[in-house]
Amino acid sequence: MRITLQGARITDAFTDLASGSVVIEDGRILSVGGEAEVSGAVIDAAGMIIMPGFIDIHTHGGGGYSLHTTQPDEILRYCRWAAGTGVTGFLIGVVGVNGGMPLAQLNAATQAIQAHTTGAQPLGIHLEGPYISPLRRGAHPTSWLRTPSAEDTEQILAAANGALRLVAMAPELQHAEDMIRLLTEANVTVSIGHSDATYKQTMEAITHGVSHMTHCFNAMRPLHHREPGPLGAIMCAPQVFGEIIGDGVHVHPVMVDMMIRLLKPSRAVIITDAQAGAGLGDSAEFEFAGQVAHNGGGVALLSDGTLAGSILTMDQALRNILAMSQLTLSEAVGMLTWNPAQSVKAQKKGLLQPGFDADLAIFDASMTLQATICRGTAAYTTNQWRERASIFG
């Protein structure tokens, strides 16, 4: 069915129309533009803001569901929950396991990708570790950590069955260069993360194919005026995207604004790094890969007080970034949509353009999410939106 959403503000990384229409059919965007661009069933979207659905490339779960799981159904339940936060696409976050490799979790992720039918779409797998620095491991136990090897790389690629999109690793580790080369040859985005690399080591890793940085400022050698470290390196490498956790706790709002200014909005990627506790009440308990964690002070914490990710949702991240920076809405939206899609090579995602997937997040003027459309199908709606758009069910 052809549907026209008419009269809304329309914004993505490159467009900001005060009033226009979006025409969708068979899960794709047919046209975007002025009021003349109308056909099929018409929905009055006046007073709303239509933007591309959010793409969260660094999350570990939410709504009580963990993505680091051996149960594909748990990931599929997360897909339905995530749509309620404006997310239409995400990477399944997998971390390490005790004394081995997370092959069972990778297998579950690939099964979920193949079985997915409703809700936010799993676009692939994000492997965070286990090839990380013991000095910058954060909440990752030392028993998870491994040294890069060609054998491990081959096993990971085989277990992911073509779905591996992003790997975070410490490039200063022995044999890391070989792993970076093998992963980039397999069209996997390699990210520097949980790393104690120096500025020189980071620049070398970028020449070997690293094109992404995991949660800038967090779990890495800090910026220093005599040793710029990884953060200094990314500023000098225009081909590298940098993640920022948008909760205002992991990175102070002033530093969030500074990093966006240094990277420019075209290279910053806003992420949640959320845990299963996202969307649950304060003090809720959950597991992070076998470790007991809880919500506290707006973040996820292990029992010893170690930060273990966030409890942020992407709709709140957008509101936070607008409050923390001087960005336009179009610039901010691009950092939650187009930039992550570009970094992990997600095709036909992240823009409101003809031929792109009809993945939409619809907000009202107060920046409250009203509906999430995943490939042309309503995956989340409020009562207010259903009154306008009963055609979506």
C-alpha positions as CSV (number, residue, x, y, z in Angstrom):
1,M,0.0,0.0,0.0
2,R,1.2,3.5,-0.8
3,I,1.0,5.9,2.1
4,T,1.7,9.6,2.3
5,L,2.6,11.3,5.6
6,Q,1.7,14.9,4.9
7,G,2.4,18.3,6.6
8,A,5.2,17.3,8.9
9,R,8.6,18.9,9.5
10,I,11.0,16.5,7.7
11,T,14.7,16.3,8.8
12,D,17.7,14.1,8.2
13,A,21.5,14.7,8.0
14,F,21.1,16.8,4.8
15,T,17.5,18.0,4.8
16,D,15.3,20.2,7.0
17,L,11.9,21.1,5.5
18,A,9.5,23.1,7.7
19,S,6.6,21.3,6.1
20,G,6.5,18.5,3.5
21,S,5.5,14.9,2.8
22,V,7.1,11.4,2.8
23,V,5.6,8.8,0.5
24,I,6.3,5.2,1.3
25,E,5.3,1.9,-0.4
26,D,6.4,-1.7,0.1
27,G,8.9,-0.9,2.8
28,R,10.7,1.8,0.8
29,I,10.6,5.6,0.6
30,L,9.2,6.7,-2.8
31,S,9.6,10.4,-2.5
32,V,10.3,13.2,0.0
33,G,9.4,16.8,-0.6
34,G,6.8,19.6,-0.7
35,E,3.1,19.3,-0.4
36,A,2.7,18.4,-4.0
37,E,4.4,15.0,-3.3
38,V,1.2,13.3,-2.3
39,S,-0.3,9.9,-3.4
40,G,-2.1,6.9,-2.0
41,A,-3.6,6.9,1.5
42,V,-2.9,10.3,3.2
43,I,-2.1,10.7,6.9
44,D,-2.2,14.2,8.4
45,A,1.2,14.6,10.2
46,A,1.0,18.3,10.8
47,G,2.8,19.3,14.0
48,M,5.0,16.2,13.8
49,I,8.7,15.8,13.0
50,I,9.6,12.9,10.8
51,M,13.3,11.8,10.8
52,P,15.0,8.5,9.9
53,G,14.8,5.8,12.5
54,F,17.8,5.6,14.9
55,I,20.6,3.2,14.3
56,D,22.3,2.1,17.6
57,I,25.6,0.4,16.7
58,H,26.8,0.0,20.3
59,T,24.2,-1.4,22.6
60,H,24.1,-4.5,24.9
61,G,20.4,-4.6,25.5
62,G,17.5,-2.9,27.2
63,G,14.0,-3.6,28.5
64,G,15.4,-6.4,30.6
65,Y,16.8,-8.2,27.5
66,S,20.5,-8.9,27.0
67,L,22.0,-9.1,23.5
68,H,25.0,-11.1,24.8
69,T,22.9,-14.3,24.9
70,T,22.7,-17.8,23.6
71,Q,19.0,-17.5,23.1
72,P,17.9,-16.0,19.7
73,D,14.4,-15.3,21.1
74,E,15.8,-12.9,23.7
75,I,17.3,-10.8,20.8
76,L,14.0,-10.9,18.9
77,R,12.1,-9.6,22.0
78,Y,14.7,-6.8,22.3
79,C,13.9,-5.9,18.6
80,R,10.2,-5.2,19.6
81,W,11.2,-3.3,22.7
82,A,13.8,-1.1,21.0
83,A,11.3,0.2,18.5
84,G,9.7,2.0,21.4
85,T,12.8,4.2,21.7
86,G,12.9,5.2,18.0
87,V,15.4,2.6,17.0
88,T,14.8,0.9,13.6
89,G,18.2,-0.7,13.3
90,F,21.0,-1.9,15.6
91,L,24.0,-4.1,16.0
92,I,23.8,-7.1,18.3
93,G,26.4,-6.4,21.0
94,V,28.5,-9.4,21.9
95,V,31.4,-9.4,24.4
96,G,33.8,-12.0,25.8
97,V,33.3,-15.1,27.7
98,N,35.2,-16.8,30.5
99,G,38.3,-18.5,29.2
100,G,37.2,-18.9,25.6
101,M,35.5,-17.3,22.6
102,P,31.8,-16.2,22.4
103,L,31.0,-18.6,19.6
104,A,27.6,-19.6,21.0
105,Q,26.6,-16.0,21.4
106,L,27.7,-15.2,17.8
107,N,25.6,-18.2,16.6
108,A,22.6,-17.0,18.5
109,A,23.0,-13.6,17.0
110,T,23.1,-14.9,13.4
111,Q,20.0,-17.0,14.1
112,A,18.1,-13.9,15.3
113,I,19.2,-12.0,12.3
114,Q,17.8,-14.7,10.0
115,A,14.6,-15.1,12.0
116,H,13.8,-11.4,12.4
117,T,10.4,-10.2,11.1
118,T,9.1,-7.4,13.4
119,G,10.5,-4.5,15.3
120,A,13.9,-2.9,15.0
121,Q,16.1,-4.7,12.5
122,P,19.3,-6.4,13.7
123,L,21.8,-5.1,11.0
124,G,24.7,-7.3,12.1
125,I,27.0,-8.0,15.0
126,H,29.2,-5.8,17.1
127,L,32.0,-7.7,18.8
128,E,33.5,-5.6,21.7
129,G,36.6,-7.5,22.7
130,P,37.9,-9.9,23.9
131,Y,41.0,-8.4,22.2
132,I,41.3,-5.4,24.5
133,S,43.9,-3.9,26.9
134,P,43.9,-5.2,30.5
135,L,44.7,-1.6,31.5
136,R,41.6,-0.3,29.8
137,R,39.2,-3.2,30.2
138,G,36.5,-1.3,32.1
139,A,33.8,-3.8,33.2
140,H,35.2,-6.6,31.1
141,P,36.8,-9.2,33.4
142,T,40.4,-10.2,32.8
143,S,39.3,-13.9,32.3
144,W,37.6,-12.8,29.0
145,L,40.6,-11.2,27.4
146,R,42.5,-12.8,24.5
147,T,45.4,-12.0,22.3
148,P,44.6,-11.5,18.6
149,S,45.4,-14.3,16.2
150,A,44.6,-15.4,12.7
151,E,43.0,-18.5,14.0
152,D,40.6,-16.6,16.3
153,T,39.8,-14.2,13.4
154,E,38.8,-17.1,11.1
155,Q,36.7,-18.7,13.8
156,I,34.9,-15.4,14.6
157,L,34.2,-14.7,10.9
158,A,32.9,-18.3,10.4
159,A,30.6,-18.2,13.5
160,A,29.2,-14.8,12.5
161,N,28.4,-16.2,9.0
162,G,28.8,-12.9,7.2
163,A,27.0,-10.8,9.8
164,L,30.0,-9.3,11.6
165,R,29.9,-5.5,11.1
166,L,32.0,-4.0,13.8
167,V,34.9,-5.2,16.0
168,A,36.3,-3.1,18.9
169,M,39.9,-4.0,19.8
170,A,43.1,-2.6,21.2
171,P,45.5,-2.2,18.2
172,E,48.6,-2.1,20.4
173,L,48.3,-5.8,21.3
174,Q,50.6,-8.3,19.8
175,H,49.4,-9.6,16.4
176,A,46.6,-7.0,16.3
177,E,47.8,-5.7,12.9
178,D,47.2,-9.0,11.3
179,M,43.7,-9.2,12.8
180,I,42.9,-5.7,11.6
181,R,44.0,-6.6,8.1
182,L,41.9,-9.9,8.0
183,L,38.8,-8.1,9.3
184,T,39.0,-5.2,6.9
185,E,39.5,-7.6,4.0
186,A,36.2,-9.2,5.2
187,N,34.5,-5.8,5.0
188,V,34.3,-5.5,8.8
189,T,34.7,-2.1,10.4
190,V,37.5,-2.1,12.9
191,S,37.3,0.2,15.9
192,I,39.9,1.2,18.4
193,G,38.4,0.6,21.8
194,H,39.4,-0.4,25.4
195,S,42.9,0.6,24.4
196,D,46.0,2.1,26.0
197,A,47.5,2.9,22.5
198,T,49.6,6.0,22.2
199,Y,49.0,8.7,19.5
200,K,51.7,7.0,17.3
201,Q,50.2,3.5,17.7
202,T,46.7,4.8,17.0
203,M,47.9,6.6,13.8
204,E,49.6,3.4,12.7
205,A,46.4,1.4,13.3
206,I,44.5,3.9,11.2
207,T,46.9,3.4,8.3
208,H,46.2,-0.4,8.7
209,G,42.4,0.1,8.3
210,V,40.9,1.2,11.7
211,S,38.1,3.6,10.8
212,H,36.1,3.9,14.0
213,M,36.6,4.7,17.7
214,T,34.6,3.1,20.5
215,H,33.0,5.4,23.1
216,C,35.5,8.3,22.9
217,F,37.1,9.3,26.2
218,N,35.9,6.1,27.9
219,A,38.3,3.1,28.5
220,M,41.2,4.6,26.6
221,R,44.4,6.5,27.2
222,P,43.3,10.1,28.0
223,L,44.0,13.2,26.0
224,H,47.2,14.9,27.2
225,H,49.0,18.0,25.9
226,R,52.3,16.0,25.5
227,E,50.7,12.6,24.6
228,P,47.5,13.2,22.6
229,G,46.7,9.4,22.6
230,P,43.9,8.0,20.6
231,L,41.7,11.1,20.9
232,G,44.4,13.3,19.4
233,A,44.8,10.8,16.6
234,I,41.2,10.7,15.6
235,M,41.1,14.5,15.3
236,C,43.8,14.1,12.7
237,A,42.1,11.3,10.7
238,P,39.1,12.6,8.8
239,Q,38.1,9.0,7.7
240,V,37.5,7.9,11.3
241,F,34.1,8.0,13.0
242,G,34.0,8.5,16.8
243,E,31.3,7.2,19.2
244,I,30.0,9.3,22.1
245,I,27.8,7.9,24.8
246,G,25.0,10.4,25.0
247,D,23.9,10.1,28.6
248,G,25.9,13.1,30.0
249,V,27.4,10.8,32.7
250,H,30.1,8.8,30.8
251,V,31.2,12.0,29.2
252,H,30.6,15.4,30.8
253,P,28.2,17.6,28.6
254,V,31.0,20.2,28.1
255,M,33.3,17.4,26.8
256,V,30.5,16.0,24.6
257,D,30.2,19.5,23.0
258,M,34.0,19.8,22.6
259,M,34.3,16.4,20.9
260,I,31.5,17.1,18.5
261,R,33.1,20.4,17.6
262,L,36.5,18.7,17.0
263,L,35.0,15.8,15.0
264,K,32.3,18.0,13.4
265,P,28.8,16.5,13.2
266,S,29.7,14.5,10.1
267,R,32.0,12.1,12.1
268,A,30.4,11.9,15.5
269,V,28.2,8.8,16.2
270,I,25.9,8.9,19.2
271,I,25.4,5.6,21.0
272,T,23.8,4.3,24.1
273,D,26.2,1.5,25.2
274,A,23.0,0.5,27.0
275,Q,22.6,-2.6,29.2
276,A,19.6,-4.8,29.8
277,G,18.5,-2.4,32.5
278,A,17.8,0.4,30.1
279,G,14.1,1.3,30.3
280,L,13.7,-0.3,33.7
281,G,13.2,1.4,37.0
282,D,16.0,2.8,39.3
283,S,17.9,0.0,41.2
284,A,16.7,-2.7,38.8
285,E,19.1,-5.6,38.7
286,F,20.3,-7.5,35.6
287,E,23.3,-9.4,34.3
288,F,26.1,-8.2,32.1
289,A,27.6,-11.5,30.7
290,G,27.4,-13.3,34.0
291,Q,28.1,-10.3,36.3
292,V,25.4,-8.9,38.5
293,A,24.8,-5.2,37.7
294,H,22.2,-2.6,38.6
295,N,20.8,0.8,37.7
296,G,22.1,3.6,39.8
297,G,22.7,7.3,39.3
298,G,21.5,7.1,35.7
299,V,24.0,4.5,34.7
300,A,24.7,0.7,34.9
301,L,27.0,-0.3,37.7
302,L,28.7,-3.5,38.8
303,S,28.5,-4.4,42.5
304,D,31.9,-2.7,43.1
305,G,30.7,0.5,41.6
306,T,32.5,0.1,38.2
307,L,30.6,1.7,35.3
308,A,29.2,-1.1,33.1
309,G,27.5,0.8,30.3
310,S,24.5,3.0,30.4
311,I,20.7,2.8,30.8
312,L,20.2,5.4,28.0
313,T,17.6,5.1,25.2
314,M,18.2,6.6,21.8
315,D,15.2,9.0,22.0
316,Q,16.6,10.4,25.2
317,A,20.0,10.6,23.6
318,L,18.7,12.9,20.9
319,R,17.1,15.2,23.5
320,N,20.4,15.1,25.5
321,I,22.6,16.0,22.6
322,L,20.4,18.9,21.6
323,A,20.7,20.2,25.2
324,M,24.5,19.7,25.4
325,S,25.5,21.3,22.1
326,Q,24.8,24.1,19.7
327,L,23.7,21.6,17.0
328,T,20.8,22.1,14.7
329,L,18.2,19.3,14.7
330,S,19.4,18.1,11.3
331,E,23.0,17.8,12.6
332,A,22.0,16.0,15.7
333,V,19.7,13.6,13.8
334,G,22.5,12.7,11.4
335,M,24.7,11.6,14.3
336,L,22.1,9.0,15.4
337,T,21.2,7.9,11.8
338,W,23.4,8.6,8.8
339,N,26.8,8.5,10.5
340,P,26.4,5.1,12.2
341,A,24.9,3.7,8.9
342,Q,28.0,5.0,7.0
343,S,30.5,3.7,9.5
344,V,29.2,0.1,9.6
345,K,28.2,0.1,5.9
346,A,24.5,-0.3,6.4
347,Q,23.0,0.1,2.9
348,K,19.9,2.2,2.3
349,K,19.6,3.2,5.9
350,G,19.8,6.5,7.8
351,L,18.3,9.0,5.3
352,L,14.9,10.2,4.1
353,Q,15.7,9.7,0.5
354,P,13.9,7.8,-2.4
355,G,15.0,4.2,-2.5
356,F,16.0,4.1,1.2
357,D,14.2,1.8,3.6
358,A,11.1,3.3,5.1
359,D,12.5,3.4,8.6
360,L,11.0,6.5,10.4
361,A,10.9,8.0,13.8
362,I,8.0,10.4,14.3
363,F,8.2,12.9,17.1
364,D,5.8,15.7,18.3
365,A,6.9,19.3,18.8
366,S,8.0,18.6,22.4
367,M,10.4,15.9,21.1
368,T,8.3,13.0,22.4
369,L,8.3,9.9,20.3
370,Q,4.9,9.2,18.8
371,A,5.6,6.4,16.3
372,T,8.4,4.2,14.9
373,I,8.0,2.8,11.4
374,C,10.3,-0.1,10.5
375,R,10.5,-0.8,6.8
376,G,7.0,0.6,6.2
377,T,5.4,-1.2,9.2
378,A,4.4,0.5,12.5
379,A,6.5,-1.1,15.2
380,Y,5.6,1.4,17.9
381,T,2.7,3.9,18.2
382,T,1.2,6.1,20.9
383,N,-2.6,6.5,21.3
384,Q,-2.2,10.0,20.0
385,W,-0.6,8.8,16.8
386,R,-3.1,5.9,16.3
387,E,-5.9,8.4,16.3
388,R,-4.3,10.1,13.3
389,A,-3.0,7.1,11.5
390,S,-5.3,4.1,12.0
391,I,-4.1,2.8,8.6
392,F,-0.9,1.7,10.3
393,G,-2.9,-0.4,12.8
